Amino acid sequence: MLAHPVYIASYTRSAVVPVGGAFKALHAHDIGAAVLRALLTKASLPASQVQAVVLGNALGAGGNPARMLALAAGLPHTCAAYTVDTQCCAGLDAVALAASLIASGQADVVVAGGAEAWSRAPMRATRPLHAGEAPVPYERPAFAPHPHDDPDLLQAAARYAASQGHTRAVQDAYAAASHARALQGANVLAAEIVPIQGVAQDAFPRELGARQLARAPTIAHTDADEDDTRRTEHAVSAVAISPKADGAALVLLMSEAACSRLHTRPRAQWLGHQSLGGAPAMPLVLAAEAARSLLQAHHRRWTDLAAIELHDAFAVQGLQWQALLQVEGGDGNLLNRHGGGIARGHPIGASAAVALVRMLAELERTPSGGLGLAAIAGAGGLGSAGLVQQVR
């Protein structure tokens, strides 16, 4: 529990755009600066009042993207800047760390969230050991020190699909439904998006009929020692994963004293956060573990929630949550009501913050208000979840 209340005074995000799309020439701080300025405008708050920026970013490869964002957005030079890299969990973990700054009395006004420019991510390589040798390029870093604990994440999703009996057809149907909800809710989603480069809607959602699903290539099978029928039946297709993307999402956190002093009406209260670890070989299940632990810590149940946003990097994650909600009495209709990460895309360090903004927007559309939960799993065996209460 927080020592002092922390409020969310404003929230907004960019559209999520596939890699190589409309944001391909923008750096993370370019996307984030436009979002940050809009965030402050929505709260009628001058930039001079922001004391710190806490930013999730997974692909910046060093430096301090939070500082770049603060300077690009015109915040005062005195503004502190912290960059968080917990991979997929970073955007939500950044908000939790920002809330702790306020709850501990170290700051009164903090901007937090995530920004990722996968299109502009640096090319990575390991330095050679000996003179004359070439650097060794790599696509992703290791997420566990031992290779057997660090499988390809697509392979891990396929293994989970097989273990739970989720066929490719079931996974693809989940993905098609997510895209359909995103398309149907396009006007709702547009209300929370800051137009950048003329893009005012998430670019990836599309109609996925039977023909499109049948033509989607298979990208991961279960283990090679499975029989061919089982490997094919439980394979993961290209539509059942959240694609690489660019985007940013931010929230404005304030103390009770700052809200009063600056005459700012809070939109929600940040109640708490849970970050935990688990088996690195199967990280996708840990979003649910973090969410369950968070609810228990706050003596809440799934039935208390009015909005639930999961960044489902894989369709099997969404299927896991649907089963969980059914067993534990939650309302499955609240899960990603206007599509999830499957339909939007995955700007890694920003994805959890996008889910948080989505959840906040859904809460405000709920007549009775109430509690909202956002959750995500991260490579290396991490889970992160945040709980908020709407303020009316």
C-alpha positions in Angstrom: 0.0 0.0 0.0 1.2 3.5 -0.8 2.2 5.8 2.1 0.5 8.8 0.4 -2.2 8.8 -2.3 -1.0 9.1 -5.9 -3.4 10.4 -8.6 -3.5 10.2 -12.4 -4.4 13.7 -13.7 -4.1 13.0 -17.4 -3.3 10.2 -19.8 -2.8 9.8 -23.6 -0.9 7.9 -26.2 0.1 7.9 -29.8 -1.3 5.5 -32.4 0.5 2.2 -32.5 2.1 1.8 -35.9 3.8 -1.3 -37.4 7.6 -1.1 -37.9 8.5 0.6 -41.1 5.2 2.5 -41.2 4.4 6.2 -40.6 6.7 6.5 -37.7 9.7 4.9 -39.3 11.8 8.1 -39.3 11.0 9.1 -35.7 13.0 8.3 -32.6 11.4 7.4 -29.3 11.7 10.9 -27.9 10.1 12.3 -31.1 7.0 10.2 -30.6 7.1 10.7 -26.8 7.5 14.4 -27.0 4.3 14.9 -28.9 2.4 12.7 -26.5 3.9 14.5 -23.5 2.9 17.9 -24.7 -0.6 16.7 -25.3 -0.7 15.2 -21.9 0.1 18.5 -20.2 -2.3 20.3 -22.4 -5.1 18.0 -21.3 -4.4 18.7 -17.7 -3.9 22.5 -18.3 -0.5 22.1 -16.6 2.6 24.1 -17.6 5.8 22.2 -18.4 7.6 24.0 -15.6 5.7 22.0 -13.0 7.0 18.6 -14.1 9.7 17.4 -11.7 10.6 14.1 -13.2 10.1 11.8 -16.2 10.2 8.0 -15.7 10.2 6.2 -19.1 10.0 2.6 -20.2 12.2 1.8 -23.2 13.6 -1.6 -24.3 15.4 -1.0 -27.6 17.3 2.3 -27.1 20.5 0.3 -26.4 21.9 2.6 -23.8 21.8 6.3 -23.2 18.9 7.8 -21.3 15.8 8.0 -23.5 13.8 9.6 -20.6 16.2 12.6 -20.6 16.0 12.9 -24.3 12.2 12.9 -24.0 12.2 15.6 -21.3 14.4 17.9 -23.3 12.6 17.3 -26.6 9.3 18.1 -24.9 10.6 21.4 -23.5 10.5 20.4 -19.8 12.8 22.4 -17.5 16.5 21.4 -17.4 16.0 20.7 -13.7 13.6 17.8 -14.5 15.0 14.5 -13.3 14.9 11.6 -15.8 14.9 7.9 -15.2 14.8 5.2 -18.0 13.5 1.8 -17.1 14.2 -1.4 -19.1 12.3 -4.4 -18.0 11.5 -5.2 -21.6 7.8 -5.7 -22.2 7.0 -4.7 -18.6 8.9 -1.4 -18.8 6.0 1.0 -19.5 4.0 -0.2 -16.5 7.0 -0.6 -14.2 7.9 3.0 -15.0 4.6 4.2 -13.8 4.9 2.2 -10.6 8.4 3.7 -9.9 7.0 7.2 -10.7 4.2 6.6 -8.2 6.8 5.6 -5.6 8.6 9.0 -6.0 5.3 10.7 -5.2 4.2 8.4 -2.4 7.6 8.8 -0.7 7.5 12.6 -1.0 10.4 12.9 -3.4 8.3 14.6 -6.1 4.8 16.0 -6.6 4.4 15.9 -10.4 5.8 13.1 -12.5 5.3 12.0 -16.1 5.6 8.3 -16.7 5.0 5.6 -19.3 6.8 4.2 -22.2 8.1 5.1 -25.7 9.6 2.8 -28.3 10.8 3.4 -31.9 11.5 -0.1 -33.1 12.0 1.3 -36.6 14.9 3.4 -35.4 16.4 0.9 -32.9 20.2 0.6 -33.1 21.7 -2.4 -34.8 23.3 -4.6 -32.2 26.5 -6.6 -32.2 28.9 -8.2 -29.8 32.5 -6.8 -29.8 35.1 -9.3 -31.1 37.4 -11.0 -28.7 40.5 -10.7 -30.9 41.9 -8.2 -33.3 40.9 -8.9 -36.9 37.7 -10.6 -36.0 34.3 -9.2 -37.0 31.6 -8.1 -34.5 28.8 -10.6 -34.1 25.4 -9.1 -34.8 22.4 -10.2 -32.8 18.7 -9.5 -32.9 17.8 -9.8 -29.2 19.9 -10.1 -26.0 19.8 -13.1 -23.7 17.0 -13.0 -21.2 18.4 -15.8 -19.0 22.1 -16.9 -18.4 21.5 -20.5 -19.4 20.3 -21.2 -22.9 17.8 -23.9 -21.8 16.0 -21.2 -19.8 16.0 -18.8 -22.6 13.9 -20.2 -25.5 12.7 -18.3 -28.5 9.5 -16.6 -27.3 7.6 -17.8 -30.3 8.7 -21.4 -29.5 7.6 -20.9 -25.9 4.1 -19.8 -27.1 3.8 -22.9 -29.2 4.8 -25.1 -26.3 2.2 -23.4 -24.1 -0.4 -23.8 -26.8 0.3 -27.6 -27.0 0.3 -28.0 -23.2 -3.1 -26.3 -22.9 -4.7 -27.8 -26.0 -5.0 -24.5 -27.9 -5.1 -25.3 -31.6 -4.0 -23.0 -34.3 -7.6 -22.6 -35.3 -8.6 -21.5 -31.7 -5.6 -19.0 -31.5 -6.4 -17.5 -34.9 -10.1 -17.1 -34.0 -9.0 -15.2 -30.9 -6.9 -12.9 -33.0 -9.7 -12.3 -35.5 -12.0 -11.4 -32.7 -9.4 -9.0 -31.3 -9.1 -7.2 -34.6 -12.8 -7.1 -35.0 -13.3 -5.4 -31.7 -10.5 -2.8 -32.5 -12.2 -2.0 -35.8 -15.6 -1.6 -34.2 -14.2 0.6 -31.5 -12.1 2.8 -33.8 -13.9 6.0 -32.7 -13.5 5.1 -29.1 -9.8 4.5 -29.5 -9.3 7.7 -31.4 -10.4 9.8 -28.4 -7.3 8.7 -26.5 -4.8 9.1 -29.3 -2.6 12.1 -30.1 -2.3 12.5 -33.9 1.4 12.3 -35.0 2.5 12.5 -38.6 -1.2 12.6 -39.5 -1.8 9.2 -37.9 -4.8 9.3 -35.5 -5.7 5.6 -35.3 -3.9 2.4 -34.7 -2.6 1.3 -38.0 -2.6 -2.5 -37.7 -6.2 -3.7 -37.0 -7.9 -5.3 -40.1 -10.6 -7.7 -41.1 -9.4 -11.3 -40.8 -11.8 -13.7 -42.6 -11.4 -17.4 -43.1 -9.3 -16.8 -46.3 -6.8 -14.5 -44.5 -6.5 -16.9 -41.6 -5.9 -19.9 -43.8 -3.1 -18.0 -45.7 -1.3 -16.8 -42.6 2.1 -18.5 -42.4 3.1 -20.7 -39.5 5.9 -19.1 -37.5 6.4 -21.6 -34.6 5.7 -25.3 -34.0 5.7 -27.3 -30.8 8.9 -29.3 -30.1 10.4 -31.4 -32.8 9.9 -34.7 -31.0 6.1 -34.2 -31.2 4.3 -36.1 -34.0 3.7 -34.1 -37.2 -0.1 -33.9 -36.7 0.3 -32.5 -33.1 3.0 -30.0 -34.2 0.8 -28.7 -37.0 -2.4 -28.6 -35.0 -0.9 -26.5 -32.2 1.3 -24.3 -34.3 1.4 -20.5 -33.9 0.6 -18.5 -37.0 1.6 -14.9 -37.9 -1.8 -13.5 -36.9 -1.6 -15.0 -33.4 1.2 -12.8 -32.3 1.5 -9.0 -31.6 3.7 -7.5 -34.4 6.7 -5.2 -34.0 5.6 -1.6 -33.7 6.4 2.0 -32.8 4.4 4.1 -30.3 4.3 5.9 -26.9 1.9 6.2 -24.0 2.2 8.5 -20.9 0.3 9.4 -17.8 0.6 12.4 -15.5 1.0 11.5 -11.8 0.4 14.0 -9.1 0.3 14.1 -5.3 -2.8 15.2 -3.5 -1.1 18.4 -2.5 -0.1 19.2 -6.1 -3.6 18.6 -7.3 -4.9 21.1 -4.8 -2.2 23.7 -5.4 -2.5 23.5 -9.1 -6.3 23.2 -9.2 -6.1 19.9 -11.1 -8.9 17.4 -11.0 -7.6 13.9 -10.8 -9.1 11.3 -13.2 -8.1 8.2 -11.2 -6.1 7.1 -8.2 -3.1 4.7 -8.6 -3.7 2.1 -5.9 -0.8 -0.2 -6.4 1.4 -2.4 -8.5 2.9 -5.9 -8.5 6.0 -7.0 -10.3 7.2 -10.6 -9.9 9.3 -13.2 -11.5 8.8 -16.8 -12.5 10.2 -19.5 -14.8 12.1 -17.7 -17.6 11.3 -20.5 -20.0 7.6 -19.7 -19.9 7.2 -16.0 -19.3 3.8 -15.5 -20.9 1.9 -16.9 -17.9 3.3 -14.3 -15.5 0.9 -11.5 -16.4 -1.8 -13.5 -14.8 0.3 -14.3 -11.7 1.1 -10.7 -11.2 -2.5 -9.7 -11.5 -3.7 -12.4 -9.1 -1.0 -11.4 -6.6 -2.0 -7.7 -6.9 -5.7 -8.3 -6.3 -4.9 -10.5 -3.3 -2.7 -7.8 -1.8 -5.5 -5.2 -2.1 -8.2 -7.7 -0.9 -10.0 -7.4 -4.2 -11.5 -10.0 -6.5 -11.8 -10.3 -10.3 -15.5 -9.5 -9.9 -14.6 -6.0 -8.5 -13.1 -5.0 -11.8 -14.8 -2.7 -14.3 -12.0 -2.8 -16.9 -9.2 -5.2 -17.7 -6.5 -4.6 -20.2 -3.9 -7.3 -21.0 -1.2 -6.8 -23.5 -1.5 -10.1 -25.2 1.7 -10.6 -27.1 0.4 -14.0 -28.1 -3.1 -15.2 -28.6 -2.5 -18.0 -26.1 -2.1 -15.4 -23.4 -5.6 -14.1 -24.1 -6.9 -17.6 -24.1 -5.2 -18.2 -20.7 -6.9 -15.1 -19.3 -10.3 -16.0 -20.7 -10.0 -19.4 -19.0 -8.8 -17.8 -15.7 -11.7 -15.3 -15.6 -14.2 -18.1 -16.3 -12.8 -20.2 -13.4 -12.4 -17.3 -10.9 -15.7 -15.6 -11.6 -14.4 -12.5 -13.6 -16.3 -11.0 -16.5 -14.5 -12.1 -19.7 -16.3 -9.4 -21.7 -14.2 -6.8 -19.9 -11.0 -8.2 -21.2 -9.5 -6.0 -24.0 -13.0 -4.7 -24.9 -11.6 -2.9 -28.0 -8.9 -5.3 -29.0 -5.6 -5.9 -27.4 -1.9 -6.1 -28.3 -2.7 -8.8 -30.9 -4.7 -6.2 -32.8 -2.5 -3.1 -32.1 1.1 -4.3 -32.2 4.0 -4.4 -29.7 6.1 -1.3 -29.2 7.9 -3.2 -26.5 8.9 -0.6 -23.9 5.6 1.2 -24.4 3.1 -1.7 -24.7 2.3 -1.9 -21.0 1.7 1.9 -20.8 -0.6 1.6 -23.8 -2.6 -1.0 -22.0 -2.8 1.3 -18.9 -4.0 4.2 -21.0 -6.6 1.9 -22.7 -7.8 0.7 -19.3 -8.1 4.3 -18.0 -10.1 5.2 -21.1 -12.4 2.2 -20.6 -13.0 3.1 -16.9 -14.1 6.6 -17.9 -16.7 5.1 -20.3 -18.1 2.9 -17.5 -21.1 4.6 -15.9 -20.5 3.2 -12.5 -16.7 3.9 -12.6 -14.8 1.5 -10.4 -11.6 -0.5 -10.5 -9.3 -1.1 -13.5 -6.4 -3.5 -14.0 -3.6 -3.5 -16.6 -1.1 -6.4 -16.9 1.7 -7.7 -19.1 4.3 -10.4 -19.1 8.0 -9.8 -20.0 10.9 -11.8 -21.5 13.1 -13.4 -18.9 10.2 -14.5 -16.7 8.6 -11.3 -15.5 5.0 -10.2 -14.8 3.7 -6.7 -14.1 0.2 -5.5 -13.1 -1.2 -2.1 -12.0 -4.5 -1.3 -10.2 -6.3 2.0 -10.4 -9.6 3.4 -9.0 -11.6 5.9 -11.0 -12.1 9.3 -9.3 -15.5 11.0 -10.0 
